[in-house]
Each structure stands twice: as structure tokens, then as C-alpha cells.
């Protein structure tokens, strides 16, 4: 299951994130596991389709049950057909995160995205189209 497969539910979120996870994008932030999947779905609803291509994560263990990670991500967002302007919004970001090992395996505690470059029209609110 992943961002581009339209299967973002609470079970998806719990397989990746800790209960106290913090996810931060340049335009929004969410804290805690409750509502995290719905928050992601709402953000993706601004687009007809998306494709996220990421590099393998570079992971550094910072303790027996803690780690930090970084990766690169290129995201292509296809606007809805009735949206004005460019049909695509494409961005390159640096991804930083932290994780800890719990009884049920590794879970992300922090995930943040730093915009490096972009092209096309950025996300627009659905009611602004």
C-alpha cells in the first residue's frame, strides 16, 4: 500500500508511523496517528493522480532502538481535468525522518519534507478550481 495506490487508511498509517508521529510538509503539519491517513487522503484529493519516486533511504542508527533517515523524492501531481493552468505540479524534496523500534517493529516518529525545486502549478484548494 502506498500514496499512489489510493489505499490510505488507519491500518496503513499504523504500519508506518508511531502513535506520536509528526509529519510536516512545506504547507501543512500533522501530529499523532489519529487522523493521519485522512489528512494524507485530503491532501492528495487536490489532484487527479500522483506518482512519488524516491531514492532508497540512508539510515543511521542512533541507538539500539532509534534511527534517523534521509532520502530524495520526486513527486508528480496531475491536476484534475477542470483545473486551470498547468496540468502538472512536479517537485523535488529532501526527506528527513526519525524512527524507533517498538514491539511491532520499526515505526516512523518524524517525517519532514524540504522543497528543493518545483515546476508547474502548486496545489490549489478544490473549491478554487
N, C-alpha and C positions, 0 to 999 in steps of 0.2 A: 504494500500500500504506500502511496506517496502523494505528493502535492498535485501531480498532474493526472492522477487517476480518479479524482473526484470521490475518494473514499475516506474523507477526513471525519472520523467520529471519535468519541471518547476512548474507545479501545485503541485506536491508532495513537492518540496522544499519550496514553498510559504506557505504550510500548517504547516510546522515545524519551519522554520527559518525566522528571521528578514531580512530586506533588507541589513543591515550592518553586518550580521553574519560572524563569523570566526570559521572555522573548522580545527582542527590540529591533524594529525596522526604522529606517530614517523618518517615517511618517507616523508611526504608532508603536505602542508598547503594551504587553500583556503580562500579568503576574499571576502565577498559580495555575494548576492543572484544570481547575473548574472553568469551563467556558473556552478553553484554549482551542479546541477543534472548531467550535462555532466561530470563534474570532478569525481563524485561518480561512474558513469557508467564506465568511463575509468579505474578507479582503480579496479573495480570488473571484468572487461573484462580479467584481468590476470588469472582468474580462470574459470573452467567449471561450478562450483556451489559453493554456500556458505550457511552457516547456522549460524545465530547470535542468541545466547541465552543470555538474560540479566536479571539481578535482577530488582526488582522494584526500581525506583529511590527514593532516600531520598532527599526531597525538603525542603529547609529552606527559608522562606520568609525573605527578607532583607529590605523590604519596602512595601508600599501599592501596587506597581506595578512592583516589582523586586524580583527575587528569584535566588538561587544557587542550584545546584543539584549534586549528585554523585551516581554512580551505578557501578556494576561489569558486565563485558561482556566476554563471551567465544565465540570465533569465529572459526568455522571450514571452511577451504578453500580447495576445491578439485581442484587439478591442472588438466589442460587439459590432455587427454589421451596420447598425444605425448610428454609431458614434461618429461625430465629426472629426476631421483631422486625420493624422497618420493612422494607418491600420495597426501599427505595431508600436510597442514600447519595449525596448531592449536595454538591459542594464548589466553591468559587471560589478560585483561586490566582493569584498573581503568578508569572510565569515569567521567569527571568533566564538568560542564556546568553552564551557566547563562541564564536567561530568563527575558523577560519583558512583561507586559501586554499592549497590544495595542487595538485599536478599534475592531479588528477582532479576539481577543483572545490572549492567551499566545504564544510567539514565542521565540525560542532559539536564543540568541545573540552570545553565545560562546559554543563550544563543543570541548573537547580535550580528547585524549586517551593516557594513560601512560601504556606502555607494562610492565607487571609483569613477565610473563613467556611465553615460546613458545616451540613448538616441531615440527619437520619436516622441510621441505624446505621453506624458506620465498618466497615472491612473486618474480617472475622473469619477466623481460621485455618480451613481446610477441615475439620480433624478436630474443631473445637469446635462444629460445627453439630449 
